[in-house]
C-alpha cells in the first residue's frame, strides 16, 4: 500500500527501479487453491452456484 503523498508502494517502486518503468502498471491478484482445501471449495461453490455471480 502506498503512503499518502507517494504514487506507489515500496515494493512497486523497487520493481520499477530494477526492471524499468511501466513494469507494474497492471497488477493481477492470484491465489493458489489446493484441491480439498477451504479456498478451493469456496471457488467451486462460487463458480458452480446459480445466481448473479455467474454473469
C-alpha positions as CSV (number, residue, x, y, z in Angstrom):
1,X,0.0,0.0,0.0
2,X,1.3,3.4,-0.9
3,X,1.6,6.0,1.9
4,X,-0.1,9.4,1.5
5,X,1.9,11.6,-0.9
6,X,3.5,8.6,-2.7
7,X,2.2,7.3,-6.1
8,X,3.3,3.7,-5.5
9,X,4.1,1.4,-2.6
10,X,7.7,0.5,-1.7
11,X,7.6,-2.9,-3.5
12,X,6.3,-1.4,-6.8
13,X,8.9,1.3,-6.6
14,X,11.6,-1.2,-6.1
15,X,10.3,-3.3,-9.1
16,X,10.2,-0.2,-11.3
17,X,13.8,0.7,-10.3
18,X,15.1,-2.7,-11.0
19,X,13.0,-3.7,-14.1
20,X,12.2,-0.3,-15.6
21,X,9.3,2.0,-15.8
22,X,5.8,0.5,-16.6
23,X,6.5,-3.0,-15.3
24,X,3.9,-2.9,-12.6
25,X,1.3,-0.9,-14.5
26,X,-1.2,-3.8,-14.4
27,X,-1.3,-6.0,-11.2
28,X,-3.5,-9.1,-11.0
29,X,-4.1,-10.8,-7.7
30,X,-3.6,-14.6,-7.9
31,X,-4.4,-17.3,-5.4
32,X,-3.5,-20.9,-5.2
33,X,-6.4,-23.2,-4.4
34,X,-5.4,-26.7,-3.4
35,X,-8.0,-29.4,-4.0
36,X,-9.9,-30.3,-0.8
37,X,-8.8,-27.1,1.0
38,X,-11.3,-24.4,2.0
39,X,-10.3,-21.9,-0.7
40,X,-10.8,-24.5,-3.4
41,X,-14.2,-25.4,-2.0
42,X,-15.2,-21.7,-1.9
43,X,-14.1,-21.2,-5.5
44,X,-16.0,-24.2,-6.6
45,X,-19.2,-23.0,-4.8
46,X,-18.8,-19.5,-6.3
47,X,-18.3,-20.8,-9.9
48,X,-21.0,-23.5,-9.8
49,X,-23.8,-21.9,-7.8
50,X,-26.7,-20.4,-9.7
51,X,-27.1,-16.6,-9.2
52,X,-25.8,-13.2,-10.1
53,X,-22.2,-14.2,-9.6
54,X,-22.3,-16.2,-12.9
55,X,-22.9,-13.1,-15.0
